[in-house]
Amino acid sequence: MGKATDRVPIDLVLAATPAPRDAWEEVLRADPLALETQSPTWTDAMWAWSRCEDASRLYVGPDGRRLVLPMLRRWLPGRAVAVEASQPPRCGVGGVLAPGGASPAEIAAILAGLPDGRVLRCSFSPNPILASEWAAAVPPGAVAVPKRGHMLDLEGGFENVWSKLFTPKTRTRIRKAERKGVAAECDTSGRLVPVFYEMMTGAVGRWARRQHEPLWLARRRLRYRAPFEKFEAIARVMGDRCRLWVARVDGRPVAASLVIQGANAYGLWAAMDEEAKDSGATGLLVHYAIEDACTAGCRYFYMGESGWSDTHAVFKERFGGRPVPYADYHLERLPITSAENAFKRLVKQAIRFKD
């Protein structure tokens, strides 16, 4: 079934919520741009550790074309009102799935019915490849939060990526790391989750010192946003779609990354020991993860949000990643986003936070 024409108004019917798993999987596999954080399995993983519930929606067009909006709902105390997100912060990319990719008209038709009922805010973190479609579809009152990510096109396979997209210096560093004996392994069983999380905890401590943030506050944010149970659930539920990479120097873990892999790959989290940054371990892991994605037949490797850091951007671009500007969007009944931002500014001023 072809992609709907952008210029023709779309009349979509909400067929089911939560979306039936079989229909959801079918639409996911028919969308060439889909990431596994938009899958029903990912929703199960997020559900397993958080207080959110599945609020996904299945829509059907007049021609029978089906679309799915992955969504998680979190009830506020008292369960009188809720917030919904696709996906919530630090839960990866969400947004509308459709065979061949969703059109602006289809996205607009879905957004027109949201938020509904007792939902105060609907948030969306769409696939950066669809940034222009979402920008054309969101209603005038939507709150846009500018973002920047990096996307790597894997067309032509790994030999093409290695020879034409990796910079010469990057290839040299990778060869040097291999000659130094940096060892790397990929785990799909969850065995390396404790190692990965220990590295995440160490990275938080280093960033806290750089940002002039109290260590207790940084660790509390980590436990709230990304507790150990979250990564346990991801590894357990996602199975071999969760690729946990760890690099070691003389047997000591010095770099780790977590990639979620399906039709496309998504580098979600990474951490490193800065004392071993000259080992080249981090770049070696990126190299192996990209090669692994190419071997699996992935079309794109989303290297994740880069923020506005030149350091992060330069690192990803050494491997051929291209910057992709996009935006997260909030549809709100109350000015929640502005209130949250004002509170964050006050806290940062109080602790003299350094971005």
N, C-alpha and C positions, 0 to 999 in steps of 0.2 A: 504494500500500500504506500503510495507516494506521500511526500511531504506536503502539508497543507500550504496553499498560496498565502503569502503574507498580506496581500491587499484585500482579501475577502474576509469579512467578519466571520468569526468562528462561534458556533453555538455548541458548547460542550455541556454534557450532562454528568453530574457527579454520580457515578454508578455504585461506588462502595467506599466505605472508610471504616476500618483500615483496609487498604488495598489487598485483595487476595494474593497470596504468595505466588501462585502459578502464573497469574496474569502479569504480576510485577516482574518476575524473572524473565518472562517472554519479551516484555517491552524493554527491559534492561539490555538484553542480548541483541535487540534490534536497533539499539541506539549506538552508533559507532563512536560517539564522543563520551560515553558513559564511564564513570569511575566507580570503583567498588564501594566507595562511601555512599553511593546512591542505591545500594542493593538492599534487599530485605534482610540478608544475612548481617550486614553492617548494623541495620536497625536493631536486630536481635542482640548484637554485641553491645550496643550503647544502652539498650534496655536492661541488659544483665547487670550493669553496675550502677546505673543512675536511677533517679526517681522519675524519669520521663516515661511516657507511654507512647505506643505507636499511634500516630494520627495521620498516617499516609492516606492518600486519596487516589482512587482510580476514576479517570474521566473517559467518556466515550463521545466521539464526534458523530455527526449525522451520517457519515459514511462508514461508521463502525471502527474508525481509527481510535486506538486506545493510547492514553497518556497516563503517567503516574507521577505524582508529587510525593517524594519521600518527606515525611514530617514527623517530628517528635514534639510531644506536648508535656509541659510541666505545670502542674497545678500549684498555685500560690497557697500559703497557709489559709486553711478554712475551706479550700476547694470551691470558692465562689467564683474565682476568675483564674485564667491560665494564660501562659504565653506559649507560642508555637514557633518552631524554627526548622529550617531545612538548609543546613543542619545547625544545631546549637554551636556556640563558640568552642573551638578546639575539638570538634567532631567531624571536621572535614567538609568537603564540597557536597552541596545538595542541589536543589533545583529540579526543574521539570525534565522527565524522560519521555522520549517519543521515538518511534521508528524513524530512522534517518535524521533524527534531531528535531527539537521543538522550534517552531517558527515564532516570531514576535507576536503574531495574532493569537496563537494558542497560549503563549505565556500570559498575554494581556487578559484573555478570557478567564484564565484560572485566577489571576490576581484580582480580577474584578469582584469575585465572590469572597474575598478575604480581607480582614479577619471576620469571623462570624461568631455569633452567640456570645459566650462569655470570655472570648479571647481578647486580651488587651493589646497584644502585639504579635505580628507574624514577621519573622526574620528569614532572610534568604541569603545564602552564600553560594551563588551559582557557579557553574563551571566557567573558568576564565575564557575558554575558547568561545563561549556564547555571550561574551560581554556586550557586543553590539546589539544582539537580539534582546537581551534584558534591558539595555538602556532605552531601546525603542518601545519596550512593552510596559515598563512600570508606570503607574498612574502619577499625576502631577504632585500629589501630596506625599509621595514616598520619601523617606529619609535615606539618602545615599551616602555611603562611607567609602571613599576611594581606597583602593588596594592595588598591590602589584605582586604578580607571581611570575614564575619562569616556566616555560613549556619547551620540551625537547621533542622535535619531530623525528621519529625513528624510521621514516621511510627509507627503504634501501637496505635495511638490516644493519647489524653491528659494524661490519667492515666499512660501510659508508659513513656511519656515525664516527667511528674511530679515526678514519683517514681524512674526513672532510670537515667534521664539526668540532672534534677535540682540537684544541690548539697544540702546536708542536711542543711548547713547554709543558703542557699537561701530559702529553704522551711520555715525555722524558721523565717527569716526576713519577708517573705510574711505574715505568720500567725500573726506576731507581728504588722505589719502595719494594718491588718484588725482589730485586737483587739483595736488598737489606734483610730479606727474610720476613717481612711483615706478613703474618698469616691471617687469613680471613675465612669465615664460615657463614653459611646461611642456615638458619633454623626455622622450621615450619611447625614445630611441635609445642612451642612455648617454653622449652627448656632454658632458653637464654633470656627470658623476661627479667629475672632477678639481676643479671649482669647489665642489661640495658637500663633498668630503672636505677641502679646504683650510679651509672654514668649520668643519667638525667639529673639525679639529686646533686651530684658534684658540679654539674654545669650550672645549676640554679645558684649554688653558693658563689661561684665565680662571677656570674652576672649580677648578683646582689651587691658584691663589693664594687663592681664597676659603676653600677647605677646609683650608688649611695642609698641602697634599700636595706632596712634591717633584715638580717638573715631569717629571723623567726617569721617575718611577713612573707618573704620569698618562699619559704618552705610551706607555709600555710596555703599560699596561692597554688603551689604545685599539688598539694594534697587535695585541694578543692577542684582544680581544673583537670588534673591528670593523676589520679591516685594509682597506686600499684594495681588495684583491682581492675582498673580500666584496661590496662595492657594484658592482664591475665585473661579477661573476658574476650578481648580482641583475638588473642592467640588461640584460645579455646574454640571460639565460635567460627572464626574465619578459616581455620585450618590452613591448607597450603596457599591460600590467597594472602596470608599474612607472612611476609618474608622479613625475618629479623636477622640483620647482618651485624657481625661483630668482628673487629680487627684486633689483633694482639701483637705486641712486640715483646719478645722473650717470655711469652706466656701471659703477659699482663694485658688486660683489655684497655685499649687506648681510643677506640672509636666505635660507634654503634649507630645503626639507622634502622628505621622501620618503614617498609614499603608494602603498600596494599596493591595487589596485582590482579587484574582481570583482563578485559579487552584492552585496557590501558593501565599503565602503572602510575602510582601516586606515592611520592616520597613524603611521608607525613611528619616524621620526627627524626632528629639526629642529635647526637651528643658526642663530645670528644674530650680527651684529656689534653689540655693545652701544653702541658709539659712535654708531650710527645708530638707536638704539631709538625715538627721538622721531619717526622718519620714518613709523612705522605700517606698515613693510614686512612684519613678521611677521604682523600681523593681516590684511593684504591677501592674503597667501599662503593663510592659513586660509580666508578668504572664497572665493578662487578655487577652492581644492581642494574645498570643500563644494559649490560651484556645479557643478563638474565632475562630482562624484559623483552629484548629483541629475540632471544631464543624462544620465548613463550608466544611470540607473534604479536606483541603489543604494538599499537600504532603510535601512541604518544606516551611520553613520560612526563607527568606533571611534577615539577621539582618543588612545588609548594609555594606558599606565600613568602615573599622576600622582604616585605616591608619597604622602607626607603633607605635601607642600609646599602651603601656602595660596596662594602666588603662582601655581603651576601650575594649581591648582583654579579660582581666580578667573578666570584668563585663559580657560580652556576653557569655563567657565560663561557667560561673556559671549557666546559663540556658541551657547548653548543646550545645551551638553553637560551631562549629569546624572551625578553621581558614582555609581559602581557598586562596592561592596565585593565582593571575591572572594578567593580564595586559590589559591596554587600548592600542589601536593601532592607528597610524596616517599614512595615505598614502598621501604624499605631493609632489607637483610640485616645491615648494620653501621651504626653511628651516624655516618654521613658528614656529614650536615647539621650536627649539633651540633659536630663537629670543625672543619668549615669555618668556622662562626660564631665559635668560640673563637679560631681563628687570625686571622680578620679583626679581632676585637676587640684582640688583642695588637698587630697591626700599627698599627691606628688609635691605640692608646694610645702606641705608640713614636714616632709622627710627630706626635702631638697633633692628630689629624684632627678637623675640625669638620663635622658633618653639616649 
